[in-house]
Amino acid sequence: MPNTQPLREEQLEVLKVLYPWYKEEVFRRREQMMRLTAFASAFLVLLLVTMLAVPSAPHPGFTGELFAMTGVALFTGIFAYLILQQRDRHRMAKRALIEIERTLGLYEEGLYLEGKPLFPEDWQTAWLGDRSVTVYLTVLTTLTVLVIAALLLRP
């Protein structure tokens, strides 16, 4: 989608300032999703290993199990919410970044490089096929199910 009118000098300067900010925002949000997943996963694995390694106390009963399962589910739910929140912000920043790149002509053939665009055309849509959040949530859900199963199967 090339612009029909050239940018004014002030507009170009604003885009040159905004571009690195949005680029950094895209990377920061991605990293935040990975950190949230790593922290929650590490906690759930530690909880699972502790439950399996430490001899169990007398059976806590249905109420104790219910409280423990609810706590683990809430913990995972909060982290899933935080990951989804970061994903949404990542997507917003990515859309803005691509629009800035389009406006700067980084996808236009011949504007920066002879006979080809500076950035490949598929970069504008490749991020839509990203499935990393699905992986993050699957890992958290699986670990949560394992912790709950270990809790229910304790003698």
N, C-alpha and C positions, 0 to 999 in steps of 0.2 A: 504494500500500500504506500507508494511514494507520495510525498507531499506535493500538492499542486503549486504552492508558492514557496519560495525560499525563506529560510529562517532569517529573522533579523539578528543582528549581532548580539543583542541582549538576551534573546531567546536561546541562542546557541551557547552563550556563557552559562545560563541557568542550567541547561541540559548537561553541560560539561561538569558542573558541580554536582548535580543530582545523580548522574550516572554511577560514580564510584560509591555513593551512599547506598543506592539501591542494590548494587552488586554486592556490597558488604552485607546488607540486610538479608539478601537471599541466602548467602553462605551462613550467616549467623543463625538464621532460623533453622536451616538444615542441621547444623551442628547441635542446636538446642534439642531438636527431636532425638538425635542420636544419644545425647547425654542423658536425657530423661529416660530413654529406653534402657540404657546401660545401668543407670542407678537403680531403677525399679527392678530390672532383671537380676542384678547383683543381690539386692535385698531379698528377693523371692528365692533365689538359689541358696543364699545363706540360711534363710528360714527353713527351706527344705532339708538341707544338709544337717542343720541343727536338730530338726525334728527326727531325722533318721538316725543320727549319731548319738544323741543324748537319750539315756534310758527314760522311758515315760513315767510320769507320776501317775498316781491313781487316775482312772478314767474321769474326765471332768464332767461327764454326763451330757445330755442333749443340749442344755442351755449353754454350757461352756463351749461346746462344739459350734453351736449356732453363732455365738458371739465371735469366736475365732474366725469362722468362715465369713461372716459379715465383715469383719475387719479386713481380712485379706481381699475380699471382693471390693470393698470401698477403696482400699489402697490402690488396687489395679484400676478401678474406675476413675479415680482422680488423675492418675498418671495417663490413662488413655485420653481423658478430657484435655489435659495439658498438651499432649502430643497432637491431638486434633486441632487445638487452638493454634499451635505453632505451624501446623500444616496450612491452615487457612491464611495465616499471616505471610507464610512463605509464598503461597500462590499469589496473593495480592502484590507482594513485592516483585515477584517474577513477571506478572502481567505488566506492571509499570516499567520494569527494566526492559522488557521486549519492546514496549511502545517507544521508549526512549531510543533504543537501538534502531528501530524502524525510522524514527524521525531523523536520526543522525545519518541514515542511509547505509547502515552497516550491512544490510541485506540486499542492497541494490548492486546489480552487476555493473562492473566497470567504474564505479564511483571512487573506489580506493585502490583496487587491483585491476589490472588489465584483463578484461574478458571474464571476470568472475567476482562474486561478492566477497567482502571481507569475512563475513560469517556465513556458514552453510544455511540454506533455507530451512532445513528441518530443525534447526535450533529453536525456531519460533514455536514449535509444537511438540518437540520431543519430551518436554517436562510433563506434558499431560498424561503420558504413558508410564510415569514413575510409580512404582508399586512399593516403594520402601516403607511407607506408612502402614500398608497392609502387613508387611513383614514384622514391623515393630509391634503392632497390635496382636498379631498371631503369636509372637514369642511371649508377650505378657500374658495373654489368655492361656496359653499352654502351661506356662509356669504356675499360674494361679490354679488351674485345674489340678496340677500335680501336687501343689501344697495342700489343697482341700482334700484330695484323695489320700494323701499321707496322713492328714489329720483324722479322716474318717476310718482309716485302716489301722490306726494305732491301737495297740492292745489295751 
